[in-house]
Amino acid sequence: MTNNSSIRSEITVPSHQKTFTLTFQQRRWISYAIRYVIAAILIVFAFVPVVWVVSASLNQSGSLVSPEIIPKNAGFENYRGMFQNSYYPFTTWLFNSFNIAITSTVLSVLSTAIAAYALSRFRFYGRQGLMRAILIINVFPGILSMIALYTIMQQLGEHVSFLGLNSHASLILIYTSGALSINVFLMKGYLDSIPMEIDESARVDGATHWQVFRLITLPLAKPILVSIGVLTFMAVYGDFILPRVLLQSADKLTIMVGLYLFQSADYAQNWGLFTAGAVVAALPILILYLLLQRYIVGGLTTGAVKL
């Protein structure tokens, strides 16, 4: 006992030493400072590639590297040459991408809304198994089905010409069916958050299921419909692998495949045309996201995915 007491007396902290503590206000300001530093670093990492691409598109020498942010010989010659090029129809590629993306988005949103409404509002035999099957299919990446899709479209084109290879209709069919899996779960979760009493009240007043779906459910589900539409449009518009595999003629290509030809063929050393095309191709996605971002956030955060 004597030894323990002597040890405790030797290791006691002197009374004149005080511990350093921060006030609540100081801790809050330090927290704000750390958040702003992290946000600034992320903004720099996000904007440096964008600034680099825009700078290269204004560089008339065709170089990808410039010591200045705004090149000394800056101009819009690359943009003018891109649209006036007769060998590579950039305008046609841009129109093809819009045509495929818009058509696929409309069909995907309509089919997703109908399927999600049935899974959310109706109770039928095999409903749980169907939803689990859709979820399992969504686990596998789409690249695994590329060979199967190519073979199916090749054989289908022998009987139905407009659904074969080198056809926009075949791409639209694949995109529409492929976007159903995850979109159905997103929209079902949103519809589950809408009270069933609204549907029941409309049914009591004599409305049919189609009238309830068209006049009540769709207007209430506007945020998730916009979210699904924007995400589907961005995925289809920016896809490269599937159009590269299925499309063959130059006038059928999409903008992403066309940009690859700008870089890989005659213009392999002229990065000015490539970066100018990349800037023009990115503008529709940027404008669409800025206009509809409040619907996207609301649609993705409201409701939970339930089986």
C-alpha positions in Angstrom: 0.0 0.0 0.0 2.8 2.4 0.8 4.5 1.8 -2.6 1.2 2.4 -4.5 0.5 5.7 -2.7 4.1 6.9 -3.4 3.7 6.1 -7.1 0.4 8.0 -7.4 2.0 11.0 -5.7 4.9 10.9 -8.1 2.7 10.9 -11.3 0.2 13.5 -10.3 -0.1 16.5 -12.6 1.1 19.7 -11.1 -1.7 22.1 -10.3 -0.3 25.0 -12.3 -0.7 23.1 -15.6 -4.1 23.6 -17.3 -5.7 21.6 -20.2 -6.4 23.4 -23.5 -10.1 23.4 -24.4 -12.0 25.0 -27.3 -15.2 26.9 -27.0 -18.3 25.9 -29.0 -17.9 28.9 -31.3 -14.2 28.0 -32.0 -15.1 24.3 -32.8 -17.8 25.5 -35.1 -15.5 27.8 -37.0 -12.9 25.1 -37.3 -15.5 22.7 -38.7 -16.6 25.3 -41.2 -13.0 25.9 -42.3 -12.3 22.2 -42.8 -15.5 21.9 -44.9 -14.6 24.9 -47.1 -11.1 23.5 -47.7 -12.4 20.1 -48.7 -15.1 21.8 -51.0 -12.4 24.0 -52.6 -10.2 21.0 -53.3 -13.1 19.1 -54.9 -14.1 22.1 -57.0 -10.6 22.4 -58.3 -10.4 18.7 -59.2 -13.8 19.0 -61.0 -13.1 22.2 -62.9 -9.5 21.8 -64.0 -10.4 19.1 -66.7 -13.3 21.3 -68.0 -11.1 24.4 -68.2 -8.4 22.3 -69.9 -10.8 21.0 -72.6 -12.3 24.4 -73.3 -8.8 25.9 -73.5 -7.7 23.2 -76.0 -10.9 23.8 -78.1 -9.9 27.5 -78.5 -6.3 26.7 -79.4 -6.1 27.0 -83.2 -2.8 25.2 -83.3 -4.5 21.9 -82.5 -2.4 21.2 -79.4 -3.8 19.7 -76.2 -1.3 21.5 -74.0 -1.0 25.2 -73.6 1.0 27.3 -71.1 -1.9 29.8 -70.8 -5.5 29.2 -69.8 -6.6 31.3 -72.7 -4.2 30.6 -75.6 -2.6 33.5 -77.4 -4.1 32.4 -80.7 -7.5 31.7 -79.2 -10.4 31.6 -81.7 -13.4 29.6 -82.8 -11.8 28.1 -85.9 -12.1 24.6 -84.4 -15.8 24.9 -83.9 -16.3 26.3 -87.4 -14.2 23.6 -89.0 -16.1 20.9 -87.0 -19.5 22.0 -88.3 -18.3 22.6 -91.8 -16.5 19.3 -92.2 -18.0 17.3 -95.1 -16.2 14.1 -94.4 -17.4 13.7 -90.8 -21.0 14.8 -90.4 -21.0 16.2 -86.9 -24.5 17.7 -87.2 -25.9 14.4 -88.3 -24.3 12.6 -85.4 -25.7 15.1 -83.0 -29.2 14.7 -84.4 -28.9 10.9 -84.2 -27.9 11.1 -80.5 -30.9 13.4 -79.7 -33.3 11.2 -81.7 -32.2 8.0 -80.0 -31.9 9.5 -76.5 -35.3 11.4 -76.5 -37.2 8.4 -78.0 -35.7 6.0 -75.6 -36.3 8.3 -72.6 -40.0 8.8 -73.4 -40.6 5.1 -73.9 -38.6 4.2 -70.9 -40.4 6.6 -68.6 -43.9 5.5 -69.8 -43.1 1.8 -69.4 -41.5 2.4 -66.0 -44.4 4.3 -64.7 -46.9 1.6 -65.7 -44.8 -1.2 -64.3 -44.0 0.6 -61.0 -47.7 1.6 -60.6 -48.7 -2.1 -60.9 -46.1 -3.3 -58.5 -46.9 -0.6 -56.0 -50.7 -0.6 -56.0 -51.7 -4.1 -57.0 -51.1 -7.4 -55.1 -50.9 -10.4 -57.3 -49.3 -13.9 -57.3 -45.6 -13.8 -58.1 -45.2 -10.1 -57.4 -42.4 -10.6 -54.9 -40.6 -13.1 -57.1 -40.8 -10.8 -60.1 -39.3 -7.9 -58.2 -36.5 -10.0 -56.9 -35.8 -11.3 -60.4 -35.6 -7.8 -61.7 -33.2 -6.9 -58.9 -31.0 -9.9 -59.6 -30.8 -9.1 -63.3 -29.8 -5.6 -62.5 -26.8 -6.9 -60.5 -25.0 -8.1 -63.7 -23.3 -5.4 -65.8 -24.8 -4.7 -69.2 -21.4 -5.4 -71.0 -21.9 -9.1 -70.3 -24.9 -9.2 -72.7 -23.2 -7.4 -75.5 -22.4 -10.6 -77.6 -26.0 -11.9 -77.0 -27.5 -8.6 -78.1 -25.4 -8.5 -81.2 -26.4 -12.0 -82.2 -30.1 -11.4 -81.4 -30.2 -8.2 -83.5 -28.3 -9.9 -86.3 -30.9 -12.7 -86.5 -33.8 -10.4 -85.9 -32.8 -8.2 -88.8 -33.2 -11.2 -91.2 -37.0 -11.2 -90.4 -37.6 -7.6 -89.3 -35.3 -5.3 -91.3 -35.7 -2.1 -89.2 -34.7 -4.0 -86.0 -31.5 -5.4 -87.3 -27.9 -4.2 -87.1 -27.1 -0.6 -88.1 -30.6 0.5 -87.0 -31.6 3.2 -84.6 -34.8 1.2 -83.8 -32.7 -1.7 -82.4 -30.8 0.7 -80.1 -34.0 2.3 -78.9 -35.5 -1.1 -78.1 -32.4 -2.2 -76.1 -32.2 1.1 -74.2 -35.9 1.1 -73.4 -35.9 -2.5 -72.0 -32.5 -2.2 -70.3 -33.5 0.9 -68.3 -36.6 -0.7 -66.7 -34.9 -2.6 -63.9 -33.4 0.1 -61.7 -35.9 2.7 -62.7 -38.9 0.5 -61.7 -37.4 0.2 -58.2 -36.8 4.0 -57.9 -40.3 4.8 -59.0 -42.0 2.1 -56.9 -40.3 3.5 -53.8 -41.7 6.9 -54.6 -45.2 5.6 -55.3 -45.2 3.8 -52.0 -44.8 7.1 -50.3 -48.0 8.4 -51.8 -51.0 7.4 -49.5 -53.3 4.8 -50.9 -56.2 6.7 -49.5 -56.0 9.1 -52.4 -56.5 6.3 -54.9 -59.3 4.8 -52.8 -61.1 8.2 -52.7 -60.9 8.5 -56.5 -62.2 4.9 -56.9 -65.1 5.6 -54.6 -66.0 8.6 -56.8 -66.1 6.2 -59.8 -62.7 6.7 -61.4 -61.1 3.7 -63.1 -57.6 2.5 -62.5 -56.4 4.2 -65.7 -58.0 7.5 -64.6 -56.4 7.3 -61.2 -53.0 6.6 -62.8 -53.2 9.3 -65.4 -54.9 12.1 -63.5 -53.7 11.6 -59.9 -50.6 9.4 -59.7 -48.6 10.8 -62.6 -49.0 14.5 -61.5 -48.0 13.5 -57.9 -45.0 11.5 -59.2 -43.6 14.4 -61.4 -40.3 14.6 -59.5 -39.4 11.0 -59.9 -40.5 11.0 -63.5 -38.2 13.9 -64.2 -35.4 12.2 -62.4 -35.8 9.0 -64.3 -36.1 10.9 -67.6 -32.9 12.9 -67.0 -30.8 9.9 -65.8 -32.0 7.8 -68.8 -31.3 10.6 -71.3 -27.8 11.1 -69.9 -27.1 7.4 -70.0 -28.3 6.9 -73.5 -26.8 10.1 -74.9 -23.4 9.3 -73.4 -23.2 5.6 -74.3 -20.4 4.6 -76.5 -20.0 0.8 -76.5 -23.5 -0.3 -77.7 -23.6 2.2 -80.7 -20.0 1.3 -81.6 -21.0 -2.4 -81.8 -24.4 -2.2 -83.5 -24.0 0.8 -85.8 -21.9 0.5 -88.9 -22.4 3.3 -91.5 -21.2 6.8 -90.9 -24.6 8.5 -91.2 -26.0 6.3 -88.5 -23.4 6.9 -85.8 -24.0 8.8 -82.6 -22.1 11.7 -81.3 -19.9 9.7 -78.9 -18.8 7.3 -81.6 -18.3 10.2 -84.0 -16.0 11.9 -81.6 -13.9 8.8 -81.4 -13.5 8.9 -85.2 -12.3 12.5 -85.0 -9.6 11.4 -82.7 -8.6 8.1 -84.2 -8.6 8.7 -87.9 -7.3 11.7 -89.9 -7.4 14.1 -87.0 -5.4 12.0 -84.6 -3.0 14.9 -84.0 -5.5 17.7 -84.1 -7.0 17.8 -80.7 -8.6 21.1 -81.3 -11.5 19.6 -83.3 -11.9 16.8 -80.9 -12.1 19.0 -77.8 -14.5 21.4 -79.7 -16.8 18.5 -80.4 -16.6 17.4 -76.8 -17.6 20.8 -75.5 -20.6 21.0 -77.9 -21.7 17.5 -77.0 -21.5 18.2 -73.3 -23.6 21.4 -73.5 -27.1 19.7 -73.8 -26.4 17.5 -70.7 -25.2 20.5 -68.7 -28.2 22.7 -69.6 -30.7 19.9 -69.0 -29.2 19.1 -65.5 -29.1 22.8 -64.5 -32.8 23.3 -65.5 -34.1 20.2 -63.7 -31.7 19.6 -60.8 -34.4 20.5 -58.2 -36.6 17.7 -59.5 -33.7 15.3 -59.6 -32.8 15.8 -55.9 -36.5 15.7 -54.8 -37.2 12.5 -56.8 -34.2 10.6 -55.7 -34.5 11.4 -52.0 -38.3 11.0 -51.5 -39.5 7.5 -50.8 -37.6 4.3 -50.0 -37.2 1.2 -52.1 -39.3 -1.6 -50.6 -39.9 -5.1 -51.8 
